Each structure stands twice: as C-alpha cells, then as structure tokens.
C-alpha cells in the first residue's frame, strides 16, 4: 500500500502525464495514438523503458530524446520525478 504522500505524488504525476505526455504516449502509455505512431513514441510498458534508471528517464524527460521534445522549460524537477513515478506503474501492469 502506498503512503499518502506517495499516492499523492503518483496522482499528481498522473495529472502531469495526462496534460503533457498522453497526446503521444496515450492514456495507457503504449504510444498507440495517431501522433504517437507518427512520432514512434515509446511504449512505456516496454522493458527498454522500464529497465532505465530513474536518472536516465529524468534526463529523457528533461532534455528530450529523438522525437520527444525536452520538457525542462515546462516541468519542474519535482514534476518530472512525479511523472517518472507514474510511468513506473506501467511496468507493474506490463502485458505478458
């Protein structure tokens, strides 16, 4: 069970994900959206994404990577960390 603060962070990470990430990565994180397909957005459930360290994911969100734009000017360090916590929940529900 998550502590209240961890649950709150995952919740705010979910809200930030919905506002900033969902357009490309989709509500389920698979990247299965028209824009996500066009830009080849990463499937956030994938082992390639989930095996990255939090620091590596932070760098991708902060600096951008390939077709993904940087979010350093749109998200605070704390917001990026919260989004990463939310993205980690996709790894727990990985499709077999």
C-alpha positions as CSV (number, residue, x, y, z in Angstrom):
1,X,0.0,0.0,0.0
2,X,1.3,3.4,-0.9
3,X,1.8,6.1,1.8
4,X,-0.4,9.1,1.5
5,X,2.5,11.2,0.1
6,X,3.5,8.5,-2.4
7,X,-0.1,8.1,-3.5
8,X,-0.4,11.9,-3.8
9,X,2.8,12.1,-5.9
10,X,1.6,9.3,-8.2
11,X,-1.7,11.2,-8.5
12,X,0.0,14.4,-9.4
13,X,2.3,12.5,-11.7
14,X,-0.8,11.1,-13.4
15,X,-2.3,14.6,-13.8
16,X,1.0,15.8,-15.3
17,X,1.2,12.7,-17.6
18,X,-2.4,13.4,-18.8
19,X,-1.5,17.1,-19.6
20,X,1.9,16.7,-21.1
21,X,2.5,13.0,-22.2
22,X,-0.8,11.5,-23.1
23,X,-1.1,13.1,-26.5
24,X,1.8,11.0,-27.8
25,X,2.1,8.1,-25.3
26,X,-1.7,7.6,-24.9
27,X,-3.7,7.2,-21.7
28,X,-2.3,3.7,-21.3
29,X,1.3,4.6,-22.1
30,X,1.6,2.3,-25.1
31,X,2.2,5.1,-27.6
32,X,-0.8,3.9,-29.6
33,X,-2.2,7.3,-30.7
34,X,-2.1,8.9,-34.1
35,X,0.6,11.3,-33.1
36,X,2.4,8.6,-31.1
37,X,2.5,6.3,-34.1
38,X,3.7,9.2,-36.3
39,X,6.5,10.1,-33.9
40,X,7.2,6.5,-32.9
41,X,6.6,7.3,-29.2
42,X,8.0,4.8,-26.8
43,X,5.7,2.2,-25.3
44,X,6.2,3.0,-21.6
45,X,5.3,-0.6,-20.7
46,X,8.3,-1.9,-22.6
47,X,11.3,-3.5,-21.0
48,X,13.5,-0.9,-22.8
49,X,11.8,1.9,-21.0
50,X,11.3,0.2,-17.6
51,X,14.9,-1.0,-17.4
52,X,16.2,2.6,-17.5
53,X,17.1,4.1,-14.1
54,X,15.1,7.0,-12.8
55,X,18.1,9.3,-13.6
56,X,18.0,8.1,-17.2
57,X,14.3,8.6,-17.5
58,X,14.7,12.1,-15.9
59,X,17.3,13.0,-18.5
60,X,15.0,11.9,-21.3
61,X,12.0,13.9,-20.0
62,X,14.2,16.9,-19.1
63,X,16.4,17.1,-22.2
64,X,14.3,15.2,-24.8
65,X,15.3,12.2,-26.9
66,X,14.8,11.6,-30.6
67,X,11.3,12.7,-31.5
68,X,10.5,13.5,-27.8
69,X,10.8,17.2,-27.0
70,X,12.5,18.4,-23.9
71,X,10.2,19.4,-21.0
72,X,12.8,21.3,-18.9
73,X,11.0,24.6,-19.6
74,X,7.6,23.2,-18.9
75,X,8.0,20.9,-15.8
76,X,9.8,21.4,-12.5
77,X,12.3,18.8,-11.3
78,X,9.7,17.6,-8.8
79,X,7.0,17.3,-11.6
80,X,9.4,15.2,-13.7
81,X,10.1,13.0,-10.7
82,X,6.4,12.5,-10.1
83,X,5.8,11.6,-13.8
84,X,8.6,9.0,-13.6
85,X,6.9,7.5,-10.5
86,X,3.7,7.3,-12.5
87,X,5.5,5.8,-15.6
88,X,6.8,3.1,-13.2
89,X,3.2,2.0,-12.6
90,X,3.1,0.9,-16.3
91,X,5.9,-1.6,-15.6
92,X,3.8,-3.2,-12.8
93,X,1.0,-3.8,-15.3
94,X,3.1,-5.0,-18.2
95,X,1.2,-7.1,-20.7
96,X,2.5,-10.6,-20.9
